[in-house]
Structure formats: C-alpha cells, structure tokens
Amino acid sequence: MQPLIVSQQIAQGVADFLRAAFPATTPGFDGLIQRFLAERKRVFQGPYLTLPLPFRKQADRGLPAL
C-alpha cells in the first residue's frame, strides 16, 4: 500500500460523494460543488493525527517486530 496512491483515491472518493450527495437543484447552486472542490485546501485540510504503531513499541523494548 502506497500512501500517496491511497490518499489520492480517498480524495477522489470524497469528491465523488460530495458531487452525488449535493446535486445542484437550483440555477444559483449550479457549479458550486465543482468550485468548492477546485480549491483542495478548503476540502482536504484539517486536523492531522499521529497514531503510535503498536509493533514499533514492541521493537523498542527489544522484542521482535511483528
């Protein structure tokens, strides 16, 4: 699994979902989602978490990594 490819697939999936879930029903909203998605910082920016990896902790204690 390559993080860059996975992140691109997730971004595409979110964009597809937003287009399908919020269709333009009035002329005033026509193209709104497309303009919103065009600015990636608006959609794909947010809090990022660093999660500890359990196998890393075992390796630090001298145990074999899984």
Residue pairs with C-beta under 8 A, 6 or more apart in sequence:
11 40
11 44
14 43
14 44
15 37
15 43
18 33
18 36
18 37
18 43
19 33
19 34
19 37
22 33
24 30
24 31
24 32
24 33
36 42
36 43
37 43
54 66
55 65
55 66
56 65
58 64
58 65
58 66
59 65
